[in-house]
């Protein structure tokens, strides 16, 4: 199962704090040739959300 994982951090000068993580199965990209969605960044235990990240990917077979 091919999956791409995203780890999102803030841009503090002093240190980087984790905002959240998400993953996308690459099957969606390979099947449709593209992926353009807002993906939620779940908070601890997945009970709420720390926001969303806009992920855009394209795939062109060679």
C-alpha positions in Angstrom: 0.0 0.0 0.0 1.7 3.2 -1.2 1.0 6.2 1.0 2.5 9.6 1.3 2.7 11.1 4.8 2.7 14.8 5.6 4.0 16.2 8.8 3.0 19.9 9.2 4.9 22.3 11.6 4.6 26.0 12.5 7.1 28.5 11.4 8.4 29.7 14.8 11.9 31.1 14.8 12.8 29.5 18.2 11.6 26.0 17.4 9.2 24.1 15.3 6.0 22.8 16.8 3.9 20.1 15.2 0.5 21.2 14.0 -0.5 17.8 12.8 0.0 14.9 10.4 -2.0 13.4 7.6 -1.6 10.9 4.8 -2.9 10.3 1.3 -3.0 6.9 -0.5 -1.2 7.3 -3.8 -3.8 5.0 -5.5 -6.1 8.1 -5.7 -3.4 10.0 -7.5 -2.5 7.1 -9.8 -6.1 6.2 -10.7 -7.3 9.7 -11.5 -4.0 11.3 -12.5 -4.4 14.0 -10.0 -5.3 14.8 -6.4 -6.6 18.2 -5.3 -8.2 18.1 -1.9 -8.2 19.8 1.5 -7.1 17.2 4.1 -7.8 17.5 7.8 -5.0 17.6 10.3 -6.4 15.7 13.3 -5.6 16.7 16.8 -4.4 14.3 19.4 -6.6 11.1 19.6 -8.4 12.4 16.5 -11.2 14.0 18.5 -10.9 17.4 16.8 -9.0 19.0 14.0 -6.0 21.4 14.0 -7.0 22.7 10.6 -6.5 21.6 7.0 -3.8 21.5 4.4 -4.5 21.8 0.7 -2.7 19.0 -1.2 -2.3 19.1 -5.0 -0.5 16.3 -6.8 -0.4 15.3 -10.4 0.7 12.0 -12.0 1.7 11.4 -15.6 2.8 7.8 -16.4 6.0 7.7 -18.5 
